[in-house]
Amino acid sequence: MNSFDLMQRHSCRRTFLRRGSLSLGAAALAGLLGSPRLRAGDAAASPDDVPRWTGVLPALHCRPRIRRVIHLCMAGGASHLETLDPKPRLAEMDGQPMPESYTRGRQIAQLQGAELKCLAPQHAFHRHGESGLEISAILPHIGSVADDLCLINSMQTDQINHDPAHTLMNTGSGVSGRPSMGSWLLYGLGSECDDLPGYVVLTSVGGGQSQPIAARQWHSGFLPSRFQGVEFRSQGDPVLYVNSPPGVGLDGQREVINAVQALNRIGDETFRDPEITTRISQYELAFRMQTSVPDLMDISGEPQHILDLYGTAGGDGSFASNCLLARRLAERGVRFIQLYHRGWDHHGGIKSGSEVTARLVDQGTAALIKDLKQRGMLDETLIIWGGEFGRTPMAQGSGRDHHIMGFSTFLAGGGVRGGTRYGATDELGYAAVENPVHVHDLHATMLHLFGIDHEQLTYRFQGRDFRLTDVSGHVIEAILT
């Protein structure tokens, strides 16, 4: 047989197989669409046939304190020296050379090799509440809830540039491709809602240089994709194509989904691929979201005093509007809610820039805490507020450079001691010198509040048992009630 005849024979075989498989698929789909069982929405093809994922953990490791997390991520690196960590000594040394004893051998981002001079905190600090916590004057609303806050002034991270620092804060690793903390929670505990994703992300922007946020920050990594976060848009339709096209009703969509799901189940039984299971569950979730998402976004029933509390009429894409949506998501059982505000990267003009950015997030943050508290939900919610790293005590013109040796965050809600300050940086705000808290420790503490031992929530991948806290992490017992 010559080469031409051989090629023609192979071509005919491929054509037959391709056409045959399409014909079989078409016949199967036609049969399914014509099935009285499917037309009637038989239980075998109904949404009830897709059980909600309830988590891989057969039992919790300790008493849970919370049911959800709301992570308020101040993207760009909010300066601890202008927000949560007053430093009178740094103010006294304004314009003077930064002592070399602080910086010798230390990693610096853009100031490497430059003349290092101290830059005083650009805003005054005031004491608030019965606890007397000192908080910057640019955060007066957050100051009003000081007695609910646990300030951690001794945070540390390993990554000095934005993207890897966000990756470490979200996944416990500076290496891309690991599961995010929200994905770990869904994998371990499951979701508490049937008609919304268990992990939702919202973003807003304003007040400074806006570093981009990659969608892989809320990805599921090597976990099945059903556990990744879902980004909702802050304006317009939160989810694209959530509304049916003209002339298409829910009954018609139900018939199509039932047919597709039946085919997916055949594939699942044949291949046992977890991504097919994900496809089945996500088709059903998407169908239910056509009702639940419009209801979520309809804030017409919110009383005026609540809108005034947040300082928004809603739907405007602002951080305050997203905070209101976060409360509504929490009410509906969403496990992990992440709000990014991109606007804290102040390499220059930090005095005015930090004031503007703070004004955009201050009222919404405090309103969320107050609103959850008055609804009896704060005790079962952990709020985390902070950025991926801090800023240097040394000046970068009129701004500050990236900084990893010491920065601040705060926690509020279930299981956390309010009105307290934990850890401290040195007198110039350069390095954590008292009770350092690594990102891994923050993750371990969060999991502990859910009743999870961070060392026991693992997933085997490429021959190794991975976990959110990698091979590190300690629960911060001192801040817990």
Secondary structure, DSSP 4 states (H G I P E B T S, - for coil): --HHHHHHHHHHHHHHHHHHHHHHHHHHHHHHHH-HHHHTT-GGGSGGGSPPP--S-SS-SS----SEEEEEEEETT--GGGTT---HHHHHTTTSBPPHHHHTT---STTTTSPPBB---SS-EEEETTTTEEEETT-HHHHTTGGGEEEEEEEE-S--SHHHHHHHHHHSSSSTTSPPHHHHHHHHH--S-SSS-SEEEEEEE-SSB-----GGGG--TTS-GGGS-EEPPSSS-SSTT-SPPTT--HHHHHHHHHHHHHHHHHHHHHH--HHHHHHHHHHHHHHHHHHHHHHHH--TTS-HHHHHHHT--S-S--HHHHHHHHHHHHHTT-SEEEEEEE--B-SS-HHHHHHHHHHHHHHHHHHHHHHHHHTT-GGGEEEEEE-SSEEEEEEETTEEEEE-SSEEEEEEETTB-TTEEE-EE-TTS-SEEES-EEHHHHHHHHHHHTT--TTT--EEETTEEE-TTTT-----GGGB-
